[in-house]
């Protein structure tokens, strides 16, 4: 007999045991349902791609975070580190086979050799959704409304969706006469959460002078409501424009769809300090925080871009999209006590009381399943205490008892695992009806 | 502007465009529903593992098919090539945190550097399900019944599930006095489909003599029904035993659960020629073919094993399981014309008739979604022909028309994309009721 190999996973990787995986599947199912209700379709792309595709031609000195290697055919390949780059490649390759605007979602694993000391995992799921092939405001509004409906469907408490417009901000900076300093200003504004307004103002002053810095601080401070903030921004940016009109249309759309105001699950806020980094986005940007857990950061962010796939095609593919942080949401659901904590799906465990009743139990199980009740049979006659312990561990609400007694009388007994009470039914049909009623079938 | 990088995927890999991915998701959803109805729970394991774990300590001269490399921390790692080995490692590592018997399913991608000339892909999905921690016949029956219910749920036509027992076969070989030739006999019997009975008998004759070869041919020929075949096997194997009794119990269970006989979606056959390879299985084995497409091979096979995880633990973990060939099933569904051929989920497309109606359309979309109807808005005012073409390409059954006219009257018009007929409704509520009725809501 060979030595045992120690069973272990790589650092930064993890198994999903049933309880965690059931929770994750439930989250994925809920999100997929909302995506579909907005007309989004799923796609999938390979986990492995040419390194050149994922990293660009300049990918010589690879990012340490990328899993990159030579395959057995000596190809330079890498595991995807996000879903955006493969999607850009996908659109460039398949745009002529698709219809535009193209609304897709993709929930799948990505890999990054992150520093695990910061509690990061090297294998994690991403969830992206985009509308590509249109510049229209309606698409921006769709993404905002979809985020609202997705978080509402997750029953994760109230949230705040912050929105801003990069062009409006750029107009303001130009109006201030500081357009050559725009990247530096954006970078400092991005630090507002981390270092606070006083420090941001001080550092801005060093870049563009104290009076301009004060104007920036005035610009990024939200007012009492969406329209008041927007009016201020328009005035500081030199007047209304397509950018501010678009923000207004998004707001009006959200109100019309019930995603702001009474009945809405979250609030939509115009927050002029939101920038979402420096390079990628060219129009609206947004991020979303849970009101009960702002400290975990944005659970859903994104924005509008001009060119999705310019690395791979000369076709212009503008779009708007966002990504949901599945792991953050799972953490939040758990912290907020909103997880189901299910160890299994089974609703009825048929106890093994008689060795020879195997076929009989299978008949009962089949009848329960046909009635829509997830059912399993304890496979061998063991002590009842052991069978009950199994039901408890797996969170099975009912045990079905059918021994010699019941078989002779044609009855069955149901035991509620919670109340520990037994109840006898004159027939299997009556027991099925009772369980169906409990479940609301 | 940099040169364009040609968008392409690696040889043996492929994208899933919406129509194919929707089909695959539907298949996965259906299977998950059936697994859950039998009390199975999902788990997940990492895509990357230590090469030692996946390949064993002797994995020095690696199989060319495995994607194996050094990660940035100089660890010898590999991408999983099946779901069985990771599951064995998983059980060895977590058995004390779980409840036994443990019923799990796992549907996930695996990677093998297969020869693509045979039409094989290097990235594909596997679907495994097992009951671990019990020797009981009830677990064997569960797997058989689950296969039946899964294929029935897929509406893929009738099928034949062939079952056999390795121990019974071994008893027969011993009874024949040829136990030292058992592996050679099994190997030849395994070739029955490929080379035919005459050739098998000839080659067997060279191994064990003509008269014993004739006995083997008699043994592996099914009789008129399950019991007749089983009686013959028992007699040739030296009498009934726990092995033949187990086959009988599985048969009785299947009959009791309605998985054989009238009303069953497939048939269960005792086929003494089924061996499922040489090494792994120790009890019942089974495989399943679609009656309309036997040529694609087994779409679901498996069996009972004594030791799942002996590489990683000294704990004995017997079990029974099977794997469904998702790609084969998808191919079969397509060939048989049973795919849905859906390009999307959208049920209503709201046409863009007025630039300024964005918020109004979002309100209508929200009302439709609340009524359970997947709805999207065409995001910009383009020619109606273009908007209709989009609806047709995406297979959207209804277009909702709301222009100046309708807005003034408070009406909406629905156009059936199939019949090209328009129908006006006095209110949105009436249109929603009509669509809900069509859908059976």
Interface residues (C-beta under 8 A of the other chain):
Chain A: X1 X2 X3 X4 X5 X6 X7 X8 X9 X10 X11 X13 X14 X15 X16 X17 X18 X21 X22 X24 X25 X32 X36 X37 X38 X39 X40 X41 X42 X43 X44 X45 X46 X47 X48 X49 X50 X52 X53 X56 X57 X64 X67 X69 X70 X71 X72 X73 X75 X77 X79 X89 X90 X92 X93 X94 X97 X98 X99 X101 X103 X104 X109 X111 X113 X123 X131 X134 X135 X136 X137 X138 X139 X141 X142 X145 X149 X249 X252 X253 X254 X255 X256 X257 X258 X259 X309 X310 X311 X312 X313 X314 X343 X344 X345 X346 X349 X352 X358 X359 X360 X361 X362 X363 X365 X366 X369 X374 X375 X376 X377 X378 X379 X380 X390 X393 X394
Chain B: X1 X2 X3 X4 X5 X6 X7 X8 X9 X10 X11 X13 X14 X15 X16 X17 X18 X21 X22 X24 X25 X32 X36 X37 X38 X39 X40 X41 X42 X43 X44 X45 X46 X47 X48 X49 X50 X52 X53 X56 X57 X64 X67 X69 X70 X71 X72 X73 X75 X77 X79 X89 X90 X92 X93 X94 X97 X98 X99 X101 X103 X104 X109 X111 X113 X123 X131 X134 X135 X136 X137 X138 X139 X141 X142 X145 X149 X249 X252 X253 X254 X255 X256 X257 X258 X259 X309 X310 X311 X312 X313 X314 X343 X344 X345 X346 X349 X352 X358 X359 X360 X361 X362 X363 X365 X366 X369 X374 X375 X376 X377 X378 X379 X380 X390 X393 X394
